[in-house]
Amino acid sequence: MWPVLPNGQLNEGFDWPIEGLLVPNSPPMKKPICKTPEQYVPLRLRVLRNGDKNKNRSLTILGPAISPGRKTQSVNTKRKEKICVTKYSETETNQSEFYQLLERCTEILNLPSAARRLFNEKGKEIFTLEDLKRDELVYVSCGEHWINPDLSIAQQKKQIFLRNLASDVSKIQAFCSTRKIEGLVLEVESHIVSGGKLAVKPIAIFGEKKQVIEAEEKQMQKDTLTTENASTEILDSHTRAHRRMKACHTLLRYAWQEILDDFDGDDSLPKEMEKELFENVEPQKKHSYLPERGKLQKLCLQQFEYTDEQIVSCAAPQLVLGVQSLNLRSGMEVVLVEKKSVGSHQHWIYKKDSRTFHLVSNLDLVLAVSMTKARNDVCGYPVIVQKYNPNSNGTANQKWNYVENMKAFIAFQSTSLNKEITSANYAGVCTSSVIKEKNIDQPGYYYFSRDGKRKMMLCLACGQSMRAEKGLKELLPGVPFFCVSGSKTQKPFSRGPFKVINVAEADLSSYKAEKTLSYYEERLLSLRMETCTQAVSHSGMAATYQKAVKIIAYKNGDGYRNGKLIVAGTFPMLLTECTERLGLAQAASKVYTKDGTTVFTLRDLVLWALDESFIQRDSEEQKKDPTPVGTEELTIKKNLRMNVKNKLFPKSVTSDSLDGIDKSVLALILRNPIAIWVSCGEPFLPPNALQEGEKLEKQNWLKKDKILADLDTMKHKMRQLKGRRVAACQPATMVPTKSPVQPVVVEGGWTKQTQEEIKLMELIQHTEAHLSEVQELQSKRNSQIASTAKQSSLYKQPQTKRVWIYLNGGRPEYGTYAWGRTISELLDDCSSRLKMAHPARALYTPEGELVQSWDDIERDMVICASTGHGFITQKELKQQLEVRANYARIQRQHGPQATDTVVLPSTKLLSLVHLHS
């Protein structure tokens, strides 16, 4: 006998002798074959919320009491004894412990949502409990990143804001990268084998068509022989015999199917290329039908043929598209499978009206492109089966176009609006940012308002982000709506799927998406730079105490209106607060004082305030004592002021620190807030300029009103004089003259104006000329003010108009959107978006009126684009086509002379013409 430890090991450190008792009739003791596990002690931790500064609020929690191993019993057949075998599954045990600990943290800390992540005191993320020690302090997060508790609350909020803004920008980036998907075709990812995965990638264009066709035929023959040896264990004898017959006979080709070479001279180049391409063919693995990648490999991987409700690979006709799993569900990958006639998920029905391929075994599933993963130029988008979506928009990934002559399946064959809505749904962007107040048919959700009277509809992205907050129900297809998140009248969810950005402010329409993305990227970069600058300044000046300065900040050009009280300790902090509090669209970069002095540090601002206080005190003393002061006294006062400033403000003080300044003087100066004007780089505009401009404008308006009143009075007097003259009806005086030409001259009378009327008319004309001069000066001043306001504006979107355009002679419903700031820009955009053979030259309304001015174009107006021809309706276009068809038909049936018809007038008309002549 020998003493053992609880874990089964011999206790070699035991001291002899052993003391004990002998018990009679005791049961036999057998030594266990398995080692008993060590006694497990639950882990005790101290937990805090993420970012909590007060460590005294930490709570103690015990980890789950899970045994580190699992025991199973096995039976020995020879000895017929049960042997205990311990099998450890450390990964499963650690994950189970970790998840149970997170559940306990959610309850004990009363978190708003389930706990997801753990961090230690240094910010390192913890994934297993093995890395923790007993009574160690950990921070619990609901999924957000680590928040340093040593930072201030404002800095923590800024970090959270930056992370949320980065998340929103990444969604916009994903939308902009996928909203114009085109030129993607179906392709095999690697080798053409059974089980090979499929994807959509950019179309490949190679050299001569004959070379490609002949290379494919020879390759199919070689691959058939190669595959026969590699797959004897799988294929039966009947299939192998068919493949041998195909390899012995070349493919029959008629004379009209022969393709002439485009090479000059002999055809040595195609033979050399074929030799180079196929001289290194090696047998592939089991079930392989193509060699390694070559120059023709890319094209062979993209060629498929739709025959007998099957999508067959042209490079390997025995492989078709299908689903391997027997349990069909949406989201399963489509791969290459062995061709079978019946009993498998490899038959597809193509519906031309919806441009979708439906699986015959389950018509609710269609061939689709998975956009959940980010696009990769090498891997592309995977191909899956997806539940059919009957909506008009948001379904571009289910639309296909089979080009029979190219043997290619082109993906995303739909309208640009459908592509944009689909991209927005998968990128997590609200569709109201894309379409801007237009009801369209799209997938979505709905719920009823609190009063139960209004039906609120949400797009797919908004509904998925708010699914837990509201009892949402899926919207039936065919109901056009506009997402309520972007509505201006009802804003229950103004941010929608975003965390920071407002949906109504994010314009992601076709023309402005890239500009909006660049704006938010620049904003994110500037905020990150400001955060880094503040972190460096705080770390460098952490040991010194910085006196805060009270400031009243105004926007440059607004005068003394809408001032904000700001308390700042450093100049970068001042710029950041001004940007946020004043609502600037760009980061504040320049600070001006009342007299236009540019300030770069807080110390410069305090020095300016000191000078201003001295100047104000001198002016007050001068008012009390009006005796004139000489130049010598002014110089003495100025020097004395400089000496006082140098004593109170030593030069050794750093630019932003205010510690070396006399505290009594500093308190006196900073007793009242210092007024500053903040700009984003534009020049200084005096604060009184706005008031003076308004005052001058008021004076001009009063002057103009007085002139108009005087002018009305004079015109009224003129009408009275004329009326009196006409009413008097005084006869004219006949005055004889000696001129033989005009012996009598008529003078006076009621028809001739009096001298008073003539003078009054001259005065009226002079007043009207003066009024026109005043109006011209006022218009010039207004234009200057408008130009100044335009220059000083921080951020202004271009005045772009969006219209719905369609081809001349076509239907309006077959049109699309176009954007432009002028008629020329709109014509260029129409040419590109409608894919016109000739550039657009004229624009017409649906009634046929020519659009000549940009002011005649309104937002979302329906416009017809023409290449220069007159306006024509669809009915007239059909009549023209019928005339041309009849003309061609007559020439084809009766010869070209049948259309050489000359129409002569009748003989009656000719006789009438001769009689009149």
GISULMO-V903733 format. One record per residue. SS is DSSP state (alpha for helix, beta for strand, coil for the rest). NEAR is the number of other C-alpha atoms within 8 Angstrom. Layout:
ss: <SS | SS>
near: <NEAR | NEAR>
//
This chain:
ss: <coil | coil | coil | beta | coil | coil | coil | coil | coil | beta | coil | coil | coil | coil | coil | coil | coil | coil | coil | coil | coil | coil | coil | coil | coil | coil | coil | coil | coil | coil | coil | coil | coil | coil | coil | coil | coil | coil | coil | coil | coil | coil | coil | beta | beta | beta | beta | beta | beta | coil | coil | coil | coil | coil | alpha | alpha | alpha | coil | beta | beta | beta | beta | coil | coil | coil | coil | coil | coil | coil | beta | beta | beta | beta | beta | beta | beta | coil | coil | coil | coil | beta | beta | beta | beta | beta | beta | beta | coil | coil | alpha | alpha | alpha | alpha | alpha | alpha | alpha | alpha | alpha | alpha | alpha | alpha | alpha | alpha | alpha | alpha | alpha | alpha | alpha | alpha | coil | coil | coil | coil | coil | coil | coil | beta | beta | beta | coil | coil | coil | coil | coil | beta | beta | coil | coil | alpha | alpha | alpha | coil | coil | coil | coil | beta | beta | beta | beta | beta | beta | coil | coil | coil | coil | coil | coil | coil | coil | coil | coil | coil | alpha | alpha | alpha | alpha | alpha | alpha | alpha | alpha | alpha | alpha | alpha | alpha | alpha | alpha | alpha | alpha | alpha | alpha | alpha | alpha | alpha | alpha | alpha | alpha | alpha | alpha | coil | coil | coil | coil | coil | beta | beta | beta | beta | beta | coil | coil | coil | coil | beta | coil | coil | coil | beta | beta | beta | beta | beta | beta | coil | coil | coil | coil | coil | coil | alpha | alpha | alpha | alpha | alpha | alpha | alpha | alpha | alpha | alpha | alpha | alpha | alpha | alpha | alpha | alpha | alpha | alpha | alpha | alpha | alpha | alpha | coil | coil | coil | coil | coil | coil | alpha | alpha | alpha | alpha | alpha | alpha | alpha | alpha | alpha | alpha | alpha | alpha | coil | coil | coil | coil | coil | coil | alpha | alpha | alpha | coil | coil | coil | coil | coil | coil | coil | coil | coil | coil | alpha | alpha | alpha | alpha | alpha | alpha | alpha | alpha | alpha | alpha | alpha | coil | coil | coil | coil | coil | coil | coil | coil | coil | beta | coil | coil | coil | coil | coil | coil | coil | coil | alpha | alpha | alpha | alpha | alpha | coil | coil | beta | beta | beta | beta | coil | coil | beta | beta | beta | beta | coil | coil | coil | coil | coil | beta | beta | beta | beta | beta | coil | coil | coil | coil | coil | coil | coil | coil | coil | beta | coil | beta | beta | beta | beta | coil | coil | coil | coil | coil | coil | beta | coil | coil | beta | beta | beta | beta | coil | coil | coil | coil | beta | beta | beta | beta | coil | coil | beta | beta | beta | beta | beta | beta | beta | beta | coil | coil | coil | coil | coil | coil | coil | coil | coil | coil | coil | beta | beta | beta | beta | beta | beta | beta | coil | coil | coil | coil | coil | beta | coil | coil | alpha | alpha | alpha | coil | beta | beta | beta | beta | coil | coil | coil | coil | beta | beta | beta | beta | coil | coil | coil | coil | alpha | alpha | alpha | alpha | alpha | alpha | alpha | alpha | alpha | alpha | alpha | alpha | coil | coil | coil | coil | alpha | alpha | alpha | alpha | coil | coil | coil | coil | beta | beta | beta | coil | beta | beta | beta | beta | beta | coil | coil | coil | coil | coil | coil | beta | beta | beta | beta | beta | alpha | alpha | alpha | alpha | alpha | alpha | coil | coil | coil | coil | coil | coil | coil | beta | beta | coil | coil | coil | coil | coil | beta | beta | coil | coil | alpha | alpha | alpha | coil | coil | coil | coil | coil | coil | coil | coil | coil | coil | coil | coil | coil | coil | coil | coil | coil | coil | coil | coil | coil | coil | coil | coil | coil | coil | alpha | alpha | alpha | alpha | alpha | alpha | alpha | alpha | alpha | alpha | alpha | alpha | alpha | alpha | alpha | alpha | alpha | alpha | alpha | alpha | alpha | alpha | alpha | alpha | alpha | alpha | alpha | alpha | coil | coil | coil | coil | coil | coil | coil | coil | beta | beta | beta | beta | beta | beta | beta | coil | coil | coil | coil | coil | coil | coil | coil | beta | beta | beta | beta | beta | coil | coil | alpha | alpha | alpha | alpha | alpha | alpha | alpha | alpha | alpha | alpha | alpha | coil | coil | coil | coil | coil | coil | coil | coil | beta | beta | beta | coil | coil | coil | coil | coil | beta | beta | coil | coil | alpha | alpha | alpha | alpha | alpha | alpha | alpha | alpha | alpha | alpha | alpha | alpha | alpha | alpha | alpha | alpha | alpha | alpha | alpha | alpha | alpha | alpha | alpha | coil | coil | coil | coil | coil | coil | alpha | alpha | alpha | alpha | alpha | alpha | alpha | alpha | alpha | alpha | alpha | alpha | alpha | alpha | alpha | alpha | alpha | alpha | coil | coil | coil | coil | coil | coil | coil | coil | coil | coil | coil | coil | coil | coil | alpha | alpha | alpha | alpha | alpha | alpha | alpha | coil | coil | coil | coil | beta | beta | beta | beta | beta | beta | coil | coil | coil | coil | coil | coil | coil | alpha | alpha | alpha | alpha | alpha | alpha | alpha | alpha | alpha | alpha | alpha | alpha | alpha | alpha | alpha | alpha | alpha | alpha | alpha | alpha | alpha | alpha | alpha | alpha | alpha | alpha | alpha | alpha | alpha | alpha | alpha | alpha | alpha | alpha | alpha | alpha | alpha | alpha | alpha | alpha | alpha | alpha | coil | coil | coil | coil | beta | beta | beta | beta | coil | coil | coil | coil | coil | coil | coil | beta | beta | beta | beta | coil | coil | coil | coil | coil | coil | coil | alpha | alpha | alpha | alpha | alpha | alpha | alpha | alpha | alpha | alpha | alpha | alpha | alpha | alpha | alpha | alpha | alpha | alpha | alpha | alpha | alpha | alpha | alpha | alpha | alpha | alpha | alpha | alpha | alpha | alpha | alpha | alpha | alpha | alpha | alpha | alpha | alpha | alpha | coil | coil | coil | coil | coil | coil | coil | coil | beta | beta | beta | beta | beta | beta | beta | coil | coil | coil | coil | alpha | alpha | alpha | coil | beta | beta | beta | beta | beta | coil | coil | alpha | alpha | alpha | alpha | alpha | alpha | alpha | alpha | alpha | alpha | alpha | coil | coil | coil | coil | coil | coil | coil | coil | beta | beta | beta | beta | coil | coil | coil | coil | beta | coil | coil | coil | alpha | alpha | alpha | coil | coil | coil | coil | coil | beta | beta | beta | beta | beta | coil | coil | coil | coil | coil | coil | coil | alpha | alpha | alpha | alpha | alpha | alpha | alpha | alpha | alpha | alpha | alpha | alpha | alpha | alpha | alpha | alpha | alpha | alpha | alpha | alpha | alpha | coil | alpha | alpha | alpha | alpha | coil | coil | coil | coil | coil | coil | coil | alpha | alpha | alpha | alpha | alpha | alpha | alpha | alpha | alpha | alpha | coil>
near: <2 | 5 | 7 | 9 | 8 | 7 | 9 | 8 | 7 | 8 | 9 | 4 | 4 | 6 | 5 | 4 | 4 | 5 | 4 | 4 | 4 | 4 | 5 | 4 | 4 | 5 | 4 | 4 | 4 | 4 | 4 | 5 | 6 | 8 | 8 | 7 | 6 | 6 | 4 | 8 | 5 | 9 | 9 | 11 | 14 | 12 | 13 | 14 | 9 | 10 | 10 | 8 | 6 | 6 | 7 | 4 | 6 | 10 | 9 | 9 | 10 | 8 | 11 | 9 | 7 | 8 | 6 | 8 | 11 | 9 | 8 | 8 | 8 | 8 | 8 | 9 | 6 | 4 | 5 | 7 | 7 | 8 | 10 | 10 | 9 | 10 | 8 | 7 | 8 | 8 | 6 | 7 | 11 | 11 | 9 | 8 | 12 | 11 | 8 | 10 | 10 | 12 | 10 | 9 | 13 | 12 | 8 | 7 | 9 | 7 | 9 | 4 | 6 | 9 | 13 | 9 | 12 | 11 | 14 | 11 | 8 | 5 | 9 | 7 | 8 | 10 | 7 | 8 | 9 | 6 | 6 | 6 | 8 | 7 | 8 | 9 | 11 | 12 | 13 | 14 | 14 | 10 | 7 | 5 | 5 | 9 | 9 | 8 | 9 | 5 | 7 | 7 | 6 | 6 | 8 | 12 | 8 | 9 | 9 | 8 | 9 | 11 | 8 | 10 | 12 | 9 | 9 | 12 | 11 | 8 | 11 | 11 | 9 | 10 | 13 | 10 | 7 | 9 | 11 | 9 | 8 | 7 | 9 | 12 | 13 | 14 | 11 | 12 | 10 | 6 | 11 | 13 | 10 | 11 | 8 | 12 | 12 | 13 | 14 | 14 | 13 | 7 | 8 | 7 | 5 | 6 | 6 | 8 | 7 | 9 | 10 | 10 | 8 | 8 | 9 | 10 | 10 | 8 | 10 | 12 | 11 | 9 | 10 | 12 | 11 | 11 | 13 | 10 | 7 | 11 | 10 | 8 | 5 | 5 | 8 | 8 | 6 | 6 | 8 | 10 | 8 | 8 | 11 | 10 | 8 | 9 | 12 | 7 | 6 | 7 | 5 | 4 | 6 | 6 | 5 | 4 | 6 | 7 | 6 | 5 | 7 | 5 | 6 | 5 | 4 | 5 | 9 | 6 | 6 | 8 | 8 | 8 | 8 | 10 | 8 | 8 | 9 | 8 | 6 | 6 | 7 | 5 | 8 | 11 | 6 | 7 | 10 | 12 | 15 | 10 | 10 | 7 | 7 | 7 | 6 | 9 | 9 | 10 | 10 | 10 | 11 | 13 | 15 | 11 | 12 | 8 | 7 | 4 | 9 | 12 | 12 | 14 | 13 | 9 | 12 | 10 | 8 | 8 | 13 | 14 | 13 | 12 | 13 | 9 | 5 | 5 | 4 | 7 | 7 | 9 | 8 | 10 | 10 | 13 | 13 | 15 | 13 | 8 | 8 | 7 | 4 | 4 | 5 | 8 | 10 | 14 | 12 | 11 | 9 | 9 | 9 | 6 | 4 | 6 | 12 | 12 | 11 | 14 | 15 | 10 | 7 | 7 | 8 | 8 | 12 | 14 | 13 | 11 | 13 | 11 | 10 | 5 | 6 | 7 | 8 | 7 | 6 | 4 | 10 | 10 | 14 | 13 | 13 | 13 | 14 | 12 | 8 | 8 | 5 | 7 | 11 | 9 | 14 | 14 | 13 | 13 | 12 | 14 | 14 | 12 | 9 | 8 | 9 | 7 | 4 | 6 | 10 | 13 | 12 | 13 | 16 | 13 | 11 | 8 | 7 | 7 | 7 | 13 | 18 | 14 | 13 | 14 | 12 | 14 | 13 | 10 | 10 | 10 | 15 | 18 | 12 | 14 | 14 | 12 | 8 | 9 | 8 | 7 | 7 | 9 | 12 | 15 | 12 | 11 | 13 | 12 | 11 | 10 | 9 | 5 | 6 | 7 | 7 | 7 | 9 | 9 | 12 | 13 | 14 | 11 | 15 | 14 | 12 | 7 | 9 | 9 | 9 | 6 | 5 | 7 | 7 | 9 | 7 | 7 | 9 | 6 | 9 | 9 | 9 | 8 | 10 | 14 | 12 | 12 | 17 | 15 | 12 | 6 | 4 | 7 | 10 | 6 | 7 | 10 | 11 | 13 | 11 | 10 | 10 | 9 | 10 | 10 | 15 | 12 | 6 | 9 | 12 | 11 | 10 | 6 | 7 | 9 | 11 | 9 | 7 | 11 | 11 | 8 | 8 | 9 | 9 | 8 | 9 | 11 | 8 | 9 | 9 | 9 | 8 | 10 | 9 | 8 | 9 | 10 | 8 | 8 | 8 | 8 | 7 | 7 | 8 | 7 | 5 | 5 | 7 | 9 | 8 | 8 | 10 | 12 | 12 | 12 | 14 | 16 | 12 | 11 | 10 | 10 | 13 | 7 | 6 | 7 | 9 | 9 | 9 | 11 | 9 | 11 | 10 | 12 | 11 | 9 | 10 | 12 | 11 | 11 | 9 | 14 | 13 | 8 | 8 | 10 | 7 | 11 | 7 | 9 | 10 | 13 | 9 | 11 | 11 | 13 | 11 | 10 | 6 | 9 | 7 | 8 | 11 | 9 | 10 | 13 | 10 | 10 | 10 | 9 | 8 | 8 | 10 | 9 | 8 | 8 | 9 | 9 | 8 | 8 | 8 | 8 | 8 | 8 | 8 | 9 | 7 | 6 | 6 | 6 | 5 | 4 | 6 | 6 | 6 | 6 | 8 | 9 | 8 | 8 | 8 | 8 | 8 | 8 | 9 | 8 | 8 | 8 | 8 | 9 | 7 | 9 | 10 | 9 | 6 | 4 | 10 | 7 | 8 | 9 | 12 | 10 | 8 | 8 | 10 | 8 | 6 | 6 | 9 | 9 | 8 | 7 | 11 | 10 | 6 | 6 | 10 | 9 | 10 | 12 | 12 | 14 | 13 | 10 | 7 | 7 | 5 | 9 | 8 | 11 | 12 | 7 | 9 | 11 | 9 | 8 | 8 | 8 | 8 | 8 | 9 | 8 | 8 | 10 | 8 | 8 | 8 | 11 | 8 | 8 | 10 | 9 | 8 | 8 | 11 | 8 | 8 | 10 | 9 | 8 | 8 | 11 | 8 | 8 | 9 | 10 | 8 | 8 | 11 | 9 | 6 | 7 | 8 | 7 | 7 | 9 | 8 | 8 | 8 | 7 | 8 | 5 | 6 | 5 | 4 | 7 | 9 | 8 | 9 | 8 | 8 | 9 | 10 | 12 | 7 | 6 | 8 | 6 | 6 | 6 | 11 | 9 | 8 | 10 | 9 | 8 | 8 | 11 | 8 | 8 | 10 | 9 | 8 | 8 | 11 | 8 | 8 | 10 | 9 | 8 | 8 | 10 | 8 | 8 | 8 | 8 | 8 | 8 | 8 | 8 | 8 | 8 | 8 | 7 | 7 | 8 | 7 | 8 | 6 | 5 | 4 | 5 | 5 | 7 | 10 | 11 | 13 | 12 | 14 | 16 | 12 | 10 | 11 | 9 | 9 | 9 | 5 | 7 | 11 | 9 | 9 | 12 | 12 | 12 | 10 | 7 | 9 | 7 | 10 | 12 | 14 | 10 | 11 | 13 | 12 | 8 | 10 | 10 | 7 | 9 | 4 | 6 | 9 | 13 | 9 | 11 | 12 | 14 | 11 | 8 | 5 | 8 | 7 | 8 | 11 | 6 | 7 | 8 | 5 | 7 | 8 | 8 | 7 | 8 | 9 | 11 | 12 | 12 | 15 | 14 | 9 | 7 | 5 | 5 | 9 | 9 | 9 | 9 | 7 | 9 | 10 | 8 | 8 | 8 | 8 | 8 | 8 | 8 | 8 | 8 | 9 | 8 | 8 | 11 | 12 | 8 | 6 | 8 | 8 | 8 | 7 | 9 | 8 | 6 | 5 | 4 | 4 | 4 | 6 | 6 | 6 | 6 | 8 | 9 | 8 | 8 | 8 | 7 | 6 | 5 | 4>
//
